[in-house]
C-alpha cells in the first residue's frame, strides 16, 4: 500500500539532501572591544608624521613643477619683456594669432609667478632639509629614490642623506 504524499513543510527532513533541517539558532553577536584612548605621545607622533608628510609632498611637487627644461633658461626679466611684446602684438593680431598670444601670455604670467616664489621655495627647501633624513630612515627611502624624484644632490647632502645609506 502506498503512503500518502506529505508536503516538505510538515516534515523535519530536507527533501533535496535527505538530512534533517537545522533549527534557526540565535546568532552570537561579537562584542566590539572598548576603544582605548590614544596617548599624548601617540597623538604627537601622528601629528609629526602628518606635518613631515605635508612638507615632503609640497617640496616634491615644487621640484616636479620646476624640473629643468631643455634650452635656454628664462629669467623673470626676459619673461616680462616677452609679455610687453605680446601686449603690443595683441592690438593688431587676427583672431587665431590673438588666441595663441593670449595663451602664451597666460603661460608666461603663470611662469613669472612661480619664478617670484623663489623665497618660498628656499624656505620649503630648508624645511625639507631638516626632516628628510629622519623621514628617509623611518620610511626606508633611499638616496637614489630621492634623486629619481628630482631632489638635487646638494640638497640631499645638506639633509644628511648619503648615497651608501638606506
C-alpha positions as CSV (number, residue, x, y, z in Angstrom):
1,X,0.0,0.0,0.0
2,X,1.3,3.4,-1.0
3,X,2.0,6.0,1.6
4,X,0.2,9.3,1.2
5,X,2.2,12.4,0.0
6,X,3.1,14.7,2.8
7,X,4.5,18.1,1.8
8,X,8.0,19.1,3.0
9,X,6.8,21.8,5.2
10,X,5.4,19.3,7.6
11,X,8.5,17.1,7.7
12,X,11.7,17.7,9.5
13,X,13.7,16.4,6.6
14,X,15.2,18.5,3.9
15,X,13.8,16.9,0.7
16,X,16.9,17.8,-1.5
17,X,19.6,16.4,0.7
18,X,17.7,13.9,2.9
19,X,19.2,15.4,6.0
20,X,17.3,16.8,9.0
21,X,16.6,20.6,8.7
22,X,18.6,22.8,11.0
23,X,16.8,24.8,13.6
24,X,17.3,28.5,13.4
25,X,19.7,29.4,16.3
26,X,20.3,32.8,17.7
27,X,23.5,34.2,16.3
28,X,26.0,35.4,18.7
29,X,26.9,39.0,18.3
30,X,30.6,39.7,18.7
31,X,31.2,42.4,21.2
32,X,33.4,45.3,19.9
33,X,36.4,45.9,22.1
34,X,36.2,49.2,24.0
35,X,38.1,52.0,22.3
36,X,41.2,52.9,24.1
37,X,42.2,56.5,24.3
38,X,45.4,57.4,22.4
39,X,48.2,58.5,24.5
40,X,49.5,62.0,24.1
41,X,52.8,60.6,22.8
42,X,50.9,58.7,20.1
43,X,48.9,61.7,19.1
44,X,52.1,63.8,18.9
45,X,53.8,61.2,16.7
46,X,50.8,61.1,14.3
47,X,50.8,64.9,14.1
48,X,54.5,65.0,13.4
49,X,54.1,62.4,10.7
50,X,51.3,64.4,9.0
51,X,53.4,67.6,9.2
52,X,56.5,65.9,7.8
53,X,54.5,64.2,5.0
54,X,53.0,67.6,4.1
55,X,56.4,69.2,3.8
56,X,57.8,66.3,1.8
57,X,54.8,66.3,-0.6
58,X,54.9,70.1,-1.1
59,X,58.6,70.1,-1.8
60,X,58.4,67.2,-4.2
61,X,55.5,68.9,-6.1
62,X,57.5,72.1,-6.4
63,X,60.6,70.2,-7.6
64,X,58.4,68.4,-10.1
65,X,56.9,71.6,-11.4
66,X,60.3,73.3,-11.7
67,X,62.2,70.5,-13.4
68,X,64.8,72.0,-15.7
69,X,63.6,72.1,-19.3
70,X,65.7,71.9,-22.4
71,X,67.1,75.1,-24.0
72,X,68.0,78.4,-22.5
73,X,66.5,79.2,-19.1
74,X,64.2,82.1,-19.0
75,X,64.7,84.8,-16.4
76,X,62.0,87.0,-14.8
77,X,63.3,89.9,-16.9
78,X,63.0,88.0,-20.2
79,X,59.5,86.9,-19.4
80,X,58.5,90.5,-18.6
81,X,59.9,91.7,-21.9
82,X,58.1,89.0,-23.8
83,X,54.8,89.9,-22.0
84,X,55.2,93.5,-23.2
85,X,55.8,92.4,-26.8
86,X,52.7,90.2,-26.6
87,X,50.6,93.1,-25.3
88,X,51.7,95.2,-28.3
89,X,51.0,92.4,-30.8
90,X,47.6,91.7,-29.5
91,X,46.3,95.1,-30.7
92,X,46.9,94.2,-34.4
93,X,46.6,90.4,-34.5
94,X,43.9,88.5,-36.2
95,X,41.6,86.1,-34.3
96,X,43.8,82.9,-34.4
97,X,47.0,84.8,-33.6
98,X,45.3,86.6,-30.8
99,X,44.2,83.3,-29.4
100,X,47.7,81.9,-29.5
101,X,49.2,85.1,-28.0
102,X,46.5,85.1,-25.2
103,X,47.5,81.5,-24.3
104,X,51.2,82.4,-24.4
105,X,50.5,85.4,-22.1
106,X,48.7,83.2,-19.6
107,X,51.5,80.7,-19.6
108,X,54.2,83.3,-19.2
109,X,52.2,85.0,-16.4
110,X,52.0,81.7,-14.5
111,X,55.7,81.0,-15.1
112,X,56.6,84.5,-13.8
113,X,54.5,83.9,-10.7
114,X,56.4,80.7,-10.0
115,X,59.7,82.4,-10.5
116,X,58.8,85.1,-8.0
117,X,58.1,82.3,-5.4
118,X,61.8,81.7,-5.1
119,X,61.9,82.8,-1.4
120,X,59.1,80.4,-0.6
121,X,60.9,77.6,-2.4
122,X,64.0,78.3,-0.4
123,X,62.0,78.3,2.9
124,X,60.4,75.0,1.9
125,X,63.7,73.5,0.9
126,X,65.1,74.4,4.3
127,X,62.2,72.7,6.0
128,X,62.8,69.6,3.7
129,X,66.4,69.5,4.7
130,X,65.5,69.5,8.4
131,X,63.3,66.5,8.2
132,X,64.4,64.5,5.1
133,X,66.9,62.2,6.9
134,X,64.6,61.2,9.6
135,X,61.7,60.7,7.1
136,X,64.0,58.6,4.9
137,X,65.1,56.3,7.8
138,X,61.6,55.8,9.1
139,X,60.1,55.1,5.7
140,X,63.1,53.3,4.0
141,X,63.6,55.9,1.3
142,X,67.0,55.7,-0.4
143,X,69.2,58.4,-1.8
144,X,68.5,57.0,-5.3
145,X,64.7,57.3,-4.8
146,X,65.0,61.0,-3.8
147,X,67.3,61.7,-6.7
148,X,64.9,60.0,-9.2
149,X,62.2,62.2,-7.9
150,X,64.3,65.2,-8.8
151,X,65.8,66.2,-5.5
152,X,69.3,67.7,-6.2
153,X,72.4,66.0,-4.7
154,X,73.4,69.2,-2.9
155,X,70.0,69.3,-1.1
156,X,70.4,65.6,-0.1
157,X,73.9,66.3,1.2
158,X,72.6,69.2,3.3
159,X,69.9,66.9,4.6
160,X,72.4,64.3,5.7
161,X,71.3,61.7,3.2
162,X,74.2,59.8,1.8
163,X,74.5,57.5,-1.2
164,X,75.6,54.5,0.8
165,X,72.9,54.6,3.4
166,X,69.4,53.3,3.3
